[in-house]
Amino acid sequence: MTTLEMACNDALEVSNIGYSFRKNLDKAIKNEDLPKRDWSQGVWKEASELLCLRKEFIHQGISERNRFAEANQADVAIDVCRRAIKAIYAHTGKDAPAWVDDDSDPGFEKEETFGTAHVTRAGADPNHPDTVRTAYVYKDQERTDGHFPPGNGPQAAS
């Protein structure tokens, strides 16, 4: 859905469609003096149904079981988003980008280790004694994975 939201922003040359998707898309379409979308049928009904479904997968507090959609659900979502992206570009009189139908990415052809992420937040000095450090232990070895300015580490949010 994020890709659909971004495509709608691009097609309508706005930047605010993501939050309150239906309301903001309707408003952007109206501002362009384009015909209204009918959310009760076709691809826009399917997109509307995806909006409800996605809350089960992306909002905070979801269960471990719902972290990822089943493959068939993901395939349906991709299909609906692709058709909706093409529809919004057609609605605005523009050609949809070529990437909408791009399935050529082979993914990872062999398993590789990419390493780990390390975050140093703005204002943090890794060498200062008051810098907040986050770390994990892997194979009996402690590894620092983040530096935060004093008083601004992850514990400050709790």
N, C-alpha and C positions, 0 to 999 in steps of 0.2 A: 504494500500500500504506500510506503514511503516513496517508491519510485513513481507511482501514479500521481501522488501529490506534487512531487517535483516536476513531473511532466506537465501537469496542469498549470503550475506556476510559469513554466517556460512558454507554453502555448498561449497563455493569456497575458504574459508579460507582467506578472504580479509576484509578490513574495510571501503571501500570507495564507495560502490555501490550506496548509497542513492541519492546523488546529481548527476544530469545528469544520471539517472538510466539506460536508454537504452545504452548510450555510455559506461558507466563504466561496465555494465554487459557484453557487447560485448568484451570489453578489457580484463576483468577477464577470460572470457571463452577462448579467444585467447591465453592468457598467460598460460593457462593450456593445450593447444593443443587439446581442445575439439572442436567438430563440432559447427559451427555457429548456432545461433537461427534464425528462420525465423519469423520476426515481421509482415509478411503480412498474416499470417493465424493461425488458432488454438488458443490455450490459450495465446500465446505471442501477437497475434493481440488484443485479448480481454484485456490483461494487458496493452498494449500500449494505448488503448482507455480509460482505467481507469486513466492512467496518465494524460490525457487531462481533463477528467471529475473532478478529484480530486481538480484541481485548483479552481473550483467553490465553494468548501467547506472549504479549509484549508488555503488559502492565506489571508494575511491581507487585510482589506478593503472590505471584502465580505458583502453583505447585511444581515440583520437579517433573511430574508426569506431563505437564503441559508446556514445558520449556520449548519443545520443537513440535511442529505440526507433522502429522503423518505424511508420507511422500505423496499420496494421492491428494490430500488437502493442499499441499504446497503446489502441486501441478495445476490444480483448479485455480488457485489464487494467481499463479503466474499467467494462466490463460485469460482470466478475467481482467487482470491489470493490463496485459498487452492489448486486449480488445478495447478497453476503456481509454488507454493512451492514444490509440489510433483514432478513436471516436472523438476525443477532445481536440486533437489536431485537425481532423476533418471539419469539426464544428467551427473552428476558427479560420478555416480556409488555408491551413498550412499543411505541409507534408510532415508526417511522423518521422522521427529520426530513425536511421538504419539500425541502431542498436536494439530497437524494440524486438526485432526478430532474430537477434544474434544468439545462436546456440553453439557457436564454434569453440568456446572455451573448453579445452580438454580437461580442465581441473589439474589436480596434482598427478602427474604421470608416474611418479615414484615417491615413496615416503621419504621425507627429509625433515631434519630437525632445524628449526629456524632460530632457536635460542629462546631467550626470555625477554620480556619487556622490562624496561627500567624507566621510572618516572622521576624527574627532578622538577618540582613545581617552581614557578616563577618566584624569586625571592629566597629560594632555599640555597644554602651553601653547604654542599656535601661534607666539607671539612670543618664546619663550625660545630662546637660541642653541643649546642642547644638545638641543632637541627633534628627534627623528628624523622626517624627512619622506620620504614616497614621492611620486614624480612620474612623469609620462609626457609624451611629446612628441607633439603632434598639430598637423599643418599648421605645422611648424617653430616651434611655441610650446610651451614647457615649462609644464605645469600640475600643481600640487600636488594630490594626491588623498587624502593621509592625514597625520595627525600622531600620533606615538606618544611616550610618555614616554621620556626618555633611557635607553638600554640595552634598550628593549622593542620595537624595530621588527621588521619581518619578518626581518631578518638574524639576530636573536637566536635564532630558532627553528631555524636551520640548523646 
